Amino acid sequence: MPQIALLAVQSGDARLDRAERHLVRLLGEGGAADSVLMEADLGPSGAPQPAFLVTFRVLNAQSTFHGPDGRWYLGLVLGSLTAGLGWLAAIESHMNFTHSFEFEVRVHDVRGAPMVRATDDDGTIINRYDTSVAAPLMRRIYENEMYTWIGSGTSGPSGAALRAHLDEQGAVLAQIMYDMSIEDVLGAIRRGLAQAPPTTMANPRPSADTAPDEGAPPDYHFEQ
């Protein structure tokens, strides 16, 4: 059981990374825009058409290991009384987790906003919209939690099974975040479209060290 608990904590970043990709898919499929691009895919000229920038930033995420369900303990009791057959109940039981998370969503009108070069969390130089030209159309914080489990009969998935397990969890997490925020996001975009784009002034191109960070990509880390 300690190995399983450790697995849940160590795999937190991977679960959230997969949620990011699923969020992009959901925004595209939901008709939020004619096309949806990840910031990492932007060139020096930005999106091919006037755009709105939507950022999801995870502010806090915690995984709680609750241990096995009642079948595990039933198996412990029956195992010694039924020549080991009771262990079948323990093997079929679930190890249960709760993943609590808090995330912030912002929407910026970046139609005509200049591009700057910035450094991503992993050190990669990326192109990013300068969101300092106007206040966000929307800024809201949401809280929720999700429940997951793995079978008690193993020490946890590994290899391809672990990747599939985390991808499935990432998809569920993304769906929760999308469902909670999409109406607010679409409302902010509609308000933005009803008004003129923010005016910009010609400024020197900021360096990677001085680029504004308000439009930074999601900061996916677990806080223990």
BELPEGI-V428876 format. One record per backbone hydrogen bond with DSSP energy under -0.5 kcal/mol. CO is the residue of the C=O (numbers start at 1). NH is the residue of the N-H. If there is no record, write none. Layout:
co=CO nh=NH
co=CO nh=NH
This chain:
co=1 nh=5
co=2 nh=6
co=3 nh=7
co=4 nh=8
co=5 nh=9
co=6 nh=10
co=7 nh=11
co=9 nh=12
co=11 nh=15
co=12 nh=16
co=13 nh=17
co=14 nh=18
co=15 nh=19
co=16 nh=20
co=17 nh=21
co=18 nh=22
co=19 nh=23
co=20 nh=24
co=21 nh=25
co=22 nh=26
co=23 nh=27
co=24 nh=28
co=25 nh=29
co=26 nh=30
co=27 nh=32
co=28 nh=31
co=38 nh=41
co=39 nh=42
co=43 nh=46
co=46 nh=43
co=51 nh=110
co=52 nh=54
co=53 nh=55
co=53 nh=108
co=55 nh=57
co=55 nh=106
co=56 nh=58
co=57 nh=59
co=57 nh=104
co=60 nh=102
co=61 nh=223
co=62 nh=100
co=64 nh=66
co=64 nh=98
co=67 nh=96
co=69 nh=72
co=69 nh=73
co=70 nh=74
co=71 nh=75
co=72 nh=76
co=73 nh=77
co=74 nh=78
co=75 nh=79
co=76 nh=80
co=78 nh=81
co=78 nh=82
co=78 nh=86
co=79 nh=84
co=82 nh=85
co=84 nh=87
co=85 nh=88
co=86 nh=89
co=86 nh=90
co=87 nh=91
co=88 nh=92
co=90 nh=93
co=91 nh=153
co=93 nh=152
co=94 nh=69
co=94 nh=96
co=95 nh=150
co=96 nh=66
co=96 nh=67
co=97 nh=148
co=98 nh=64
co=98 nh=100
co=99 nh=146
co=100 nh=62
co=101 nh=144
co=102 nh=59
co=102 nh=60
co=103 nh=142
co=104 nh=57
co=105 nh=140
co=106 nh=55
co=107 nh=137
co=107 nh=138
co=108 nh=53
co=108 nh=110
co=110 nh=112
co=110 nh=113
co=114 nh=130
co=116 nh=128
co=118 nh=120
co=118 nh=126
co=120 nh=123
co=124 nh=120
co=124 nh=126
co=126 nh=118
co=128 nh=116
co=129 nh=131
co=130 nh=133
co=131 nh=134
co=138 nh=107
co=140 nh=105
co=142 nh=103
co=144 nh=101
co=146 nh=99
co=148 nh=97
co=150 nh=95
co=151 nh=154
co=158 nh=161
co=158 nh=162
co=159 nh=163
co=160 nh=164
co=161 nh=165
co=162 nh=166
co=163 nh=167
co=164 nh=168
co=165 nh=169
co=166 nh=170
co=167 nh=171
co=168 nh=172
co=169 nh=173
co=170 nh=174
co=171 nh=175
co=172 nh=176
co=173 nh=177
co=174 nh=178
co=175 nh=179
co=176 nh=180
co=177 nh=181
co=178 nh=182
co=181 nh=185
co=182 nh=186
co=183 nh=187
co=184 nh=188
co=185 nh=189
co=186 nh=190
co=187 nh=191
co=188 nh=192
co=189 nh=193
co=190 nh=194
co=192 nh=195
co=201 nh=203
co=206 nh=117
co=207 nh=210
co=207 nh=211
co=208 nh=119
co=213 nh=216
co=218 nh=220
co=219 nh=221
co=222 nh=224
